Amino acid sequence: MNDMTCIIIGGGHAGLGVLKAIKETTRGMTKGRRIRFVLFDKQPGHVRKVMMFRPATSGEEIIVPWTHYCSEGVEFVQGTVTSVESGEKRIRYTDAQGNEARFRYDLLVVAVGSIVRRPDPDQGGIALTDPQAAAGIRERWRANLQKAAGETNPEERKRLMTIAVAGAGISGVETSAELALAMRKEAAALGLSLSDTSVYLLNAQERLFTGGPEKAGRKLEQTLSECGVTVLHNRKVMREEAGVVTLSNGDCLDVGLCVWTIGLIPNPALRSMGLPLTPEGQVLVDECYRVQGSPGVYSIGDCARIVDPKTGKVDQMTCFEAGIQGNRLGKIVMADLEGRPAPIHKALKNNMDAFNIGLGENRGFLWARKWGLDFIITGKLAWKAKKLVWDYASLLR
Ligand SMILES: Cc1cc2nc3c(=O)[nH]c(=O)nc-3n(C[C@H](O)[C@H](O)[C@H](O)COP(=O)(O)OP(=O)(O)OC[C@H]3O[C@@H](n4cnc5c(N)ncnc54)[C@H](O)[C@@H]3O)c2cc1C
C-alpha cells in the first residue's frame, strides 16, 4: 500500500513540536500505511527565534541544522511555500535554487509563524527581525565602542556608548539586558569608562509587565537597573535620525544605535496562500485546529487564530502556547485518522500564571502565581529555568 504523506510547513517551535507529537502518537503508521513526514522550511536550519537577541549581543549561533531533527522517516525540503491547493491536496513552493515545484500531501500542518514587526523605513534604527539583522546590530555597537575609544569629545563618546531599545515586551527586556552586559564587557576591554555606557528601554506602557502584578513589574525594573538598563515609561520612540532618538513626549536622546523590538505580526506570506484568514491575517481554524473548508489541513502556532470554544479566550503568539497546541494536534490527528472524536482546544487557565525572562548569563527573572500567592525568583535559578525553556522550545532536550 502507498505511504501517506504528512507535510509540515514551518520548522519553528510549533512545527517541530507537532512533528514530534504526530510521529509519537502514530508511531509512523496508520491503518497499515507508513506515514512519510516531510518538513518544509525556507531557512537552512531551525532558527531559535526566542533567542534572537543572542547574535546581537554575544554573537552566538542560533540556527540548528535540520539534520538534528530529521530522524528516520522524516525528510526535509528547503523551500518557500507559496500556496496550498487544498482541492488537489498539494502545495506549491519555490525551492532553494529558485525553481517552482509542487508536492502532494494527505495531511498538512501549516505552521509558518509570525514575523517581527518593522517600523517604517524613515523611522531609522535597526529592527531585531532575524539573525542577519541581529549580527548587524552587534557589528554597529561594537564599531561604535571602537570609535568611542578614540573619541576625545566626552559628549560624542557618551553618545557612541548609548543604545535605545524601542519596545518593552519580553524581547525588548531580554535584548536590553543582554546588550547592557555585553557593552560593559567590551567597554572594559577597550579601557572605556563603564559609567559612560547607557541602555535605555522605551516602554509605551506606564509600567513593565502589565500582564502581572505591579510588584513583579517593579522587581523586574530593579533587576534591569542592576544590569545597567534605564527604563523610561509612557514613552514611545517616534524615530531615530542622525544619532538622535525622538520620543513621543517630545524628549530626545543622543544615541549611537536604536534597536526596535516592537512585537510580532502573523506571517504576511499567508495572504497569498489561499487559506481562510482573519482580517489580521491569521488562519481560521476550528477548535481542533482544522482549517475551514480544507480537509486534512491543520494550522497552529503564531500563524493561526486559536480560540477556546468554552471561554472565547484567544491564544497569544508565544512558543509556550505553540508547544501545547503542537502536542494536542498529535492527538487530534490520530483521532481524525481513526475516525473518533478528537480532543478540543483548551486555553491555559491564565497565560500569565508564570513568566520567565532571561537577563544575561546567570541572571533571570521568574514570576509565578500559585494558590493566590505571587512568587518571584531572580538570579541564577531563574536564568537556569529560562535556559531550559529555550532548549525545550527547540527540542534540544
Ligand atoms: C526576540 C523574541 C523573543 C521571544 N521570546 C519568547 C519567550 O521568551 N517566550 C515565548 O513563549 N515566546 C517568545 N517569543 C515568541 C515566539 O518566538 C513565537 O511565539 C514562536 O516562535 C512561534 O512559533 P511558530 O512555530 O508558530 O512560528 P515561528 O517560530 O515564526 O516559525 C515559523 C517557521 O516557518 C518558516 N516559514 C515561514 N514562512 C514560510 C514559508 N512560506 N515556507 C516555508 N517555511 C516558512 C520559518 O522559516 C520558521 O522556521 C519571542 C519572539 C521573539 C522574536
Ligand as a Chemical Component Dictionary entry (heavy atoms), coordinates in Angstrom:
data_LIG
# 
_chem_comp.id                   LIG 
_chem_comp.type                 NON-POLYMER 
_chem_comp.pdbx_formal_charge   0 
_chem_comp.three_letter_code    LIG 
# 
loop_
_chem_comp_atom.comp_id 
_chem_comp_atom.atom_id 
_chem_comp_atom.alt_atom_id 
_chem_comp_atom.type_symbol 
_chem_comp_atom.charge 
_chem_comp_atom.model_Cartn_x 
_chem_comp_atom.model_Cartn_y 
_chem_comp_atom.model_Cartn_z 
_chem_comp_atom.pdbx_ordinal 
LIG C1  C1  C 0 13.118 38.008 20.204 1  
LIG C2  C2  C 0 11.926 37.153 20.565 2  
LIG C3  C3  C 0 11.827 36.643 21.855 3  
LIG C4  C4  C 0 10.749 35.828 22.195 4  
LIG N1  N1  N 0 10.691 35.319 23.458 5  
LIG C5  C5  C 0 9.689  34.485 23.787 6  
LIG C6  C6  C 0 9.667  33.886 25.082 7  
LIG O1  O1  O 0 10.541 34.135 25.904 8  
LIG N2  N2  N 0 8.649  33.050 25.384 9  
LIG C7  C7  C 0 7.675  32.748 24.464 10 
LIG O2  O2  O 0 6.783  31.946 24.783 11 
LIG N3  N3  N 0 7.667  33.296 23.232 12 
LIG C8  C8  C 0 8.648  34.154 22.864 13 
LIG N4  N4  N 0 8.669  34.714 21.613 14 
LIG C9  C9  C 0 7.587  34.365 20.675 15 
LIG C10 C10 C 0 7.928  33.030 19.996 16 
LIG O3  O3  O 0 9.168  33.128 19.351 17 
LIG C11 C11 C 0 6.873  32.654 18.974 18 
LIG O4  O4  O 0 5.610  32.609 19.601 19 
LIG C12 C12 C 0 7.196  31.290 18.370 20 
LIG O5  O5  O 0 8.383  31.387 17.626 21 
LIG C13 C13 C 0 6.050  30.784 17.484 22 
LIG O6  O6  O 0 6.428  29.601 16.872 23 
LIG P1  P1  P 0 5.889  29.225 15.421 24 
LIG O7  O7  O 0 6.492  27.911 15.096 25 
LIG O8  O8  O 0 4.415  29.385 15.373 26 
LIG O9  O9  O 0 6.458  30.319 14.435 27 
LIG P2  P2  P 0 7.946  30.711 14.028 28 
LIG O10 O10 O 0 8.870  30.486 15.158 29 
LIG O11 O11 O 0 7.817  32.046 13.416 30 
LIG O12 O12 O 0 8.330  29.629 12.909 31 
LIG C14 C14 C 0 7.814  29.658 11.601 32 
LIG C15 C15 C 0 8.698  28.826 10.705 33 
LIG O13 O13 O 0 8.127  28.811 9.400  34 
LIG C16 C16 C 0 9.107  29.066 8.428  35 
LIG N5  N5  N 0 8.419  29.701 7.285  36 
LIG C17 C17 C 0 7.816  30.905 7.282  37 
LIG N6  N6  N 0 7.241  31.131 6.078  38 
LIG C18 C18 C 0 7.472  30.040 5.337  39 
LIG C19 C19 C 0 7.115  29.646 4.013  40 
LIG N7  N7  N 0 6.380  30.436 3.231  41 
LIG N8  N8  N 0 7.560  28.453 3.558  42 
LIG C20 C20 C 0 8.309  27.636 4.332  43 
LIG N9  N9  N 0 8.663  27.944 5.599  44 
LIG C21 C21 C 0 8.241  29.128 6.091  45 
LIG C22 C22 C 0 10.100 29.971 9.122  46 
LIG O14 O14 O 0 11.378 29.904 8.490  47 
LIG C23 C23 C 0 10.105 29.383 10.536 48 
LIG O15 O15 O 0 11.051 28.351 10.658 49 
LIG C24 C24 C 0 9.741  35.538 21.238 50 
LIG C25 C25 C 0 9.840  36.073 19.943 51 
LIG C26 C26 C 0 10.924 36.856 19.604 52 
LIG C27 C27 C 0 11.024 37.392 18.198 53 
# 
loop_
_chem_comp_bond.comp_id 
_chem_comp_bond.atom_id_1 
_chem_comp_bond.atom_id_2 
_chem_comp_bond.value_order 
_chem_comp_bond.pdbx_ordinal 
LIG C1  C2  SING 1  
LIG C2  C3  SING 2  
LIG C2  C26 DOUB 3  
LIG C3  C4  DOUB 4  
LIG C4  N1  SING 5  
LIG C4  C24 SING 6  
LIG N1  C5  DOUB 7  
LIG C5  C6  SING 8  
LIG C5  C8  SING 9  
LIG C6  O1  DOUB 10 
LIG C6  N2  SING 11 
LIG N2  C7  SING 12 
LIG C7  O2  DOUB 13 
LIG C7  N3  SING 14 
LIG N3  C8  DOUB 15 
LIG C8  N4  SING 16 
LIG N4  C9  SING 17 
LIG N4  C24 SING 18 
LIG C9  C10 SING 19 
LIG C10 O3  SING 20 
LIG C10 C11 SING 21 
LIG C11 O4  SING 22 
LIG C11 C12 SING 23 
LIG C12 O5  SING 24 
LIG C12 C13 SING 25 
LIG C13 O6  SING 26 
LIG O6  P1  SING 27 
LIG P1  O7  DOUB 28 
LIG P1  O8  SING 29 
LIG P1  O9  SING 30 
LIG O9  P2  SING 31 
LIG P2  O10 DOUB 32 
LIG P2  O11 SING 33 
LIG P2  O12 SING 34 
LIG O12 C14 SING 35 
LIG C14 C15 SING 36 
LIG C15 O13 SING 37 
LIG C15 C23 SING 38 
LIG O13 C16 SING 39 
LIG C16 N5  SING 40 
LIG C16 C22 SING 41 
LIG N5  C17 SING 42 
LIG N5  C21 SING 43 
LIG C17 N6  DOUB 44 
LIG N6  C18 SING 45 
LIG C18 C19 SING 46 
LIG C18 C21 DOUB 47 
LIG C19 N7  SING 48 
LIG C19 N8  DOUB 49 
LIG N8  C20 SING 50 
LIG C20 N9  DOUB 51 
LIG N9  C21 SING 52 
LIG C22 O14 SING 53 
LIG C22 C23 SING 54 
LIG C23 O15 SING 55 
LIG C24 C25 DOUB 56 
LIG C25 C26 SING 57 
LIG C26 C27 SING 58 
# 
